[in-house]
Amino acid sequence: MNPSLSRRRFLRGTGALIALPAFESFGFSRFASAASTKAGVPPKRMVFLGFGFGVTKESWFPDLSQTGAGYKLTQGLAPLARHKKDFTIVQGCNNQYTNDAHWGSTYWLTGANRYAIPGQSMANSISVDQVAARHLGKDTRFASIQLDSADRNASGHGPGLSLAWDQRGKPVAASNDPVKMFHKLFSAETLPLAQRQAAIAERRSVLDAVLTDAKSLKNGLSKGDNDKLDEYLQGIRDIETRLAKDEDWLEIPKATAPMQEPKPGLKGKDEIKVMYDLIVAALQTDSTRVMTYRMPGQSLLQSLGVNLSAHNVSHYQPGERKDASEARDKAHSELLAGLIDQLKATKEADGSSLFDHTALAFGSNISSIHYLDNCPTLLTGGGANLKLGEHVVASKDTPLCDVWLTMLHGMGIEAERHGDSAGVIKQLQA
């Protein structure tokens, strides 16, 4: 064997045990970027912002009779008025398999059937951000980055560690500490290169031992046991993928931070604002091209002076609870307007803006109270070639995954389907 052959290519050549399509996500290092992106053309990015308990139905959704560009902004969307031509509201979509009214994000990006695997209390599938990361994350230090809120357990999100789920339907971990994320993105490594290389080599030796032992186990196992073993092995391969990317970037310095280190302990509105700053910074420095953020609910209300639980506010009725629900919606729109401001103000090398090359979705599984139809969906950014500045009402029983499939196609990712999708939404395509 040629000694210069990389270990990853050798593993790919050892047979079916390791050589799986998922290994395309290796990218074989960032140095192939010239082949995947036209010279001088900024790359595409994708961002998903999910919240837990939905919106105030009466004051967030536009009137169904007002479609197209001439619709009237509602009270909940009013703070976004300056960007009205640059975002689209989609009504009428839902995840048909979702049936838990307290899970505002668990299936939001997957559209999975929770009973897809008999005998399991819940099942999931790959989220759209991770589909995008396979294509957009090949040339960046981080294939994707997941952010979470400090009050994740009180915000109506449901099971999971973030909005993201891998190809096995397993939860992808997130960071809920803006300070730690800042250092992950921008702080220089303090451990000497040799020690970092040794750590990767040690982890690889463990993986090799596991793979060798697993190969000997396959013979004689039942189909059910083999399926379980294959799922386990896929997890090992996913670790190998991450190690490969770590190795590619060992000697490449991190980008210079375009923002100050965040203050510790931020909550609610302040947390969302600084997470939005980190999203812009990560995209601006091309540290990643795919990001998700599972946003706070309880602490957001507290930062607005509301002394009610996020759950109780979601069960609003005229009076204090509905006022709190509407104040939450208004705060979200104000913060989102600020994020769009930043994306527009951040310039690319060719003079265009970060906004022009980013596709951003803002929404939830839950529409309002405990209703699971008509998922609130706001789309913005020029990255997915969508019609912006419109109010689109989809046909009855349109899967939310049709929106995600339309976005993927607009990003140049020709997926055949996603989740329970039935096809692209032509009304959204520019």
Stockholm file with secondary structure:
# STOCKHOLM 1.0

chainA/1-430         MNPSLSRRRFLRGTGALIALPAFESFGFSRFASAASTKAGVPPKRMVFLGFGFGVTKESWFPDLSQTGAGYKLTQGLAPLARHKKDFTIVQGCNNQYTNDAHWGSTYWLTGANRYAIPGQSMANSISVDQVAARHLGKDTRFASIQLDSADRNASGHGPGLSLAWDQRGKPVAASNDPVKMFHKLFSAETLPLAQRQAAIAERRSVLDAVLTDAKSLKNGLSKGDNDKLDEYLQGIRDIETRLAKDEDWLEIPKATAPMQEPKPGLKGKDEIKVMYDLIVAALQTDSTRVMTYRMPGQSLLQSLGVNLSAHNVSHYQPGERKDASEARDKAHSELLAGLIDQLKATKEADGSSLFDHTALAFGSNISSIHYLDNCPTLLTGGGANLKLGEHVVASKDTPLCDVWLTMLHGMGIEAERHGDSAGVIKQLQA
#=GR chainA/1-430 SS CCTTSCHHHHHHTSCTTTCCGGGGGGTTCGGGHHHHSCTTCCCCEEEEEECSSCCCHHHHSCCTTCCBTTCCCCTTTGGGGGGGGGEEEEEEEECTTCCCTTCSSTTTTTCCCTTSSTTCSCCCCCCHHHHHHHHHSTTSSSSCEEEECTTGGGTTCCSSSSSCBCTTSCBCCCBCCHHHHHHHHHSCCCSCHHHHHHHHHHHHHHHHHHHHHHHHHHTTCCHHHHHHHHHHHHHHHHHHHHHHHHHHTTTSCCCCCSSCCCCTTCCHHHHHHHHHHHHHHHHHTTSCSEEEEECCSHHHHHHTTCCSCHHHHHTCCTTHHHHHHHHHHHHHHHHHHHHHHHHHHSBCTTSCBGGGGEEEEEECSCCBTTBCSSCCEEEESSTTCBCCSCEEEEEEEEEHHHHHHHHHHHTTCCCSCCTTCCSCCGGGBC
#=GC SS_cons         CCTTSCHHHHHHTSCTTTCCGGGGGGTTCGGGHHHHSCTTCCCCEEEEEECSSCCCHHHHSCCTTCCBTTCCCCTTTGGGGGGGGGEEEEEEEECTTCCCTTCSSTTTTTCCCTTSSTTCSCCCCCCHHHHHHHHHSTTSSSSCEEEECTTGGGTTCCSSSSSCBCTTSCBCCCBCCHHHHHHHHHSCCCSCHHHHHHHHHHHHHHHHHHHHHHHHHHTTCCHHHHHHHHHHHHHHHHHHHHHHHHHHTTTSCCCCCSSCCCCTTCCHHHHHHHHHHHHHHHHHTTSCSEEEEECCSHHHHHHTTCCSCHHHHHTCCTTHHHHHHHHHHHHHHHHHHHHHHHHHHSBCTTSCBGGGGEEEEEECSCCBTTBCSSCCEEEESSTTCBCCSCEEEEEEEEEHHHHHHHHHHHTTCCCSCCTTCCSCCGGGBC
//
